[in-house]
Amino acid sequence: MRLSRPVYETLPLIYVAIAGVAWLIAYLDPVGARSIIAFAIGIVAAVAALTIFLHRQDCRAQSRQYNNETIEFPSTLQG
């Protein structure tokens, strides 16, 4: 699935916001299953944000390193 660039750029921020709200809910209501579920959702959202952020950095570094030129290898199959 491909996302448009503005959506892909804001996705880590959305996940960080979700994590922050979930942790706030877990902090304000520390007793019960709701707190545990909210904390777990916060952890998952934070990991997702970090994963996408690091993937974006890696893709940008690779695109700077390689300028989309193909490598021409000599063919050894020609007789």
C-alpha positions as CSV (number, residue, x, y, z in Angstrom):
1,M,0.0,0.0,0.0
2,R,1.4,3.4,-1.0
3,L,0.5,6.5,0.9
4,S,0.8,10.1,-0.3
5,R,3.9,12.0,0.9
6,P,2.1,14.4,3.3
7,V,0.2,11.5,4.9
8,Y,3.5,9.4,5.2
9,E,5.3,12.4,6.7
10,T,2.7,13.1,9.4
11,L,2.1,9.4,10.3
12,P,4.8,9.3,13.0
13,L,3.4,12.4,14.6
14,I,-0.1,10.9,14.7
15,Y,1.3,7.8,16.3
16,V,3.2,9.8,18.9
17,A,0.0,11.7,19.7
18,I,-2.0,8.5,20.1
19,A,0.7,7.1,22.4
20,G,0.7,10.3,24.5
21,V,-3.1,10.3,24.9
22,A,-3.1,6.6,25.7
23,W,-0.4,7.1,28.4
24,L,-2.3,10.0,29.8
25,I,-5.4,7.9,30.1
26,A,-3.3,5.2,31.8
27,Y,-1.9,7.7,34.2
28,L,-5.2,9.4,35.1
29,D,-7.0,6.1,35.7
30,P,-4.3,3.8,37.2
31,V,-6.6,1.1,38.5
32,G,-8.2,-1.5,36.3
33,A,-8.0,-3.2,32.9
34,R,-8.5,0.1,31.1
35,S,-5.2,1.4,32.3
36,I,-3.3,-1.7,31.2
37,I,-5.0,-1.7,27.7
38,A,-4.3,2.1,27.3
39,F,-0.6,1.6,28.3
40,A,-0.2,-1.3,25.8
41,I,-1.8,0.8,23.1
42,G,0.6,3.6,23.9
43,I,3.6,1.2,23.7
44,V,2.5,-0.2,20.3
45,A,1.8,3.3,18.9
46,A,5.3,4.6,20.1
47,V,7.0,1.6,18.5
48,A,5.1,2.2,15.3
49,A,6.1,5.8,15.3
50,L,9.7,5.0,15.9
51,T,9.7,2.3,13.2
52,I,8.3,4.6,10.6
53,F,10.6,7.5,11.6
54,L,13.7,5.2,11.3
55,H,12.5,3.7,8.0
56,R,12.0,7.2,6.5
57,Q,15.5,8.2,7.6
58,D,17.0,5.0,6.1
59,C,15.2,5.6,2.8
60,R,16.4,9.2,2.6
61,A,20.0,8.1,3.3
62,Q,19.8,5.5,0.7
63,S,18.3,7.8,-1.9
64,R,21.2,10.3,-1.2
65,Q,23.8,7.6,-1.5
66,Y,22.4,6.0,-4.7
67,N,21.3,8.2,-7.6
68,N,19.1,5.5,-9.2
69,E,21.7,4.6,-11.8
70,T,21.8,1.0,-13.0
71,I,24.9,-1.1,-12.8
72,E,25.9,-2.6,-16.1
73,F,27.4,-6.0,-15.7
74,P,29.2,-7.8,-18.6
75,S,27.2,-10.7,-19.9
76,T,29.0,-14.0,-19.8
77,L,26.2,-15.9,-21.5
78,Q,27.0,-14.7,-25.0
79,G,29.0,-17.2,-26.9
